[in-house]
Amino acid sequence: MNNNIANLIIYRNITDDQLMRVYQAAIDDQNNWNDFCQMLLARAVNKQISGNVFDIWLLDAIICDDNIFSRAAAAVPFAELPDTLLAIVADELNTLAAKTDMVPHAPNQSWQNLLTELPPTQLSVNNNNYYNNFHSEFAGIFRKGDGSAAVRMLADFYYHCGFGNICRHNFFIWQDGLRGVDNNDTVSFEQLFVYDRQKQLIKEHTNTFVNGGIINNLLLYGEKGTGKSSLIKAAVNSFAAQGLKLVAVDCRYWSSLGEIMRVLAGYRQRFIIFLDDFSFDADDNVYREIKTLIEGGVTAAPVNTVIYATSNRRHLISESWADRLQRSEDMYIGDTVAEKLSLAERFGITITFPPPTQEEYLQIVDGLAAAAGLQIEPDVLRAEAIKWERRYNSRSGRTAKQFITDMLNR
C-alpha cells in the first residue's frame, strides 16, 4: 500500500483539496490544529455535514470524485474494467482509509468530541435514499481497509447512478450548469388522486424510457393546479432506483436546451428535461430556436434524454384578438397558423388535464385528509371543502391541498 497521500494519482482532487493539506499539516504539527479545526467546521456548514465531520467529508469526496475510474465505471460494467486500474484504485482507497484512523490531536477532549459528534447546522439534507444507503454501506467496507471490495462497490454504484455530482442526486436544476437539489419533492403516485388515466399513461411512458426505449416528448396540458408537475416528479421518484433523473430548466435557460442536451449526452443515465409552465408570447422568437432543438435540427437529441413539459396553453404560444384581426390581412393564413402550432406538434404525446368535477375535487380532499391523518367527520370535511372552493373561486388538486393545510392548522 502507498502510505503517502501526496503520491496518489486517481484521487488527486482529494489530496489537492486545501482541507486535506491542512489536515496533514495538523497531523505533523499540533500548532496547525486551529487552522484545521476552522476549515473543517466551515466545510461542515457549507456541505451540511454533521456527526464525524472529517470522516463523512472524506467519504463524500471519494464517492463523488470525478476521475478516470469513476468515469470508466459509469460507462461500462465492472467486468470490462481493466485489472490494472482496479488494483491502483484499491491501493489508493486503502491509503485514504488509513487516514480516517489518524486524527489531529485536539487541545482538549471537548474539541475532540465535537468534531466527531457535530450537531446538524441546517435542516436541508440530501433525501436521495439510494445515495444515503450506499454511503452507509460503503463506509463500513472502506473503514475496514478492504480496497478490493470498496472498488467493486463504487464501480457498481457508478454504473447505476453516474459519476461526479450526478451520482449524489436524482433532481437537478440548470443554472449555467447542473446543480443538485437537496430536499427535493418526494411526492409519489399514491399521493396523487383522481387523474388515474393520466397517471397510467405517464407511468407507461416513463417505464419504456427507463428500460431503454426511444419515446416521444411529452406535453401535459391543462388547468392550473391539476397535478401536472407533481405527476412528473412522482414519475422520477418512482423510477429513481433504476437510475432515472430529472433536470428542471427555468424559462431563463430554455434557449440553452442544446447545451443541456450535450452535457447530458455524456452520461449513461436517463434524464427527463422538465420544462414547467412552458409557453411563449407571440412576439417571443425563442420558441423558433427551441422548436428546432426539440426536433428538426441537424443534430439528433441524445437517446438518454426526453422532454416532459407542462403548459396551461394548448398550443404553447399566446394569441390575442389583435392577432386574429391581423390574420385577416395575412395572404398566407395557413402558414401563419401552422407556424403557431408547430412547436406543440414537436411533442409526440399530449396528455390533457381537465379541471376536476366537484365530486372529483371532494375525492381529492378525502384522499389528502386521510393521508394527513386529519380527524374530522366526512360530511363536515366535504361541506368545509365546498365552502373553501367557493370562497376562492377555484377547484383543483392545489385548492384541495391548500384547504387540507388550512384544516390541519385550525
Helices and strands as residue ranges (DSSP letters): G 5-7, H 12-15, H 18-28, G 30-32, H 33-47, H 53-63, H 68-75, G 78-80, H 83-99, H 109-116, H 129-143, H 147-161, G 164-168, E 171-174, E 178-180, G 189-191, H 196-210, E 218-222, H 228-239, G 240-242, E 244-248, G 251-256, H 257-264, E 270-275, H 286-294, E 305-311, H 321-327, H 333-345, E 349-353, H 358-372, H 378-392, H 397-408
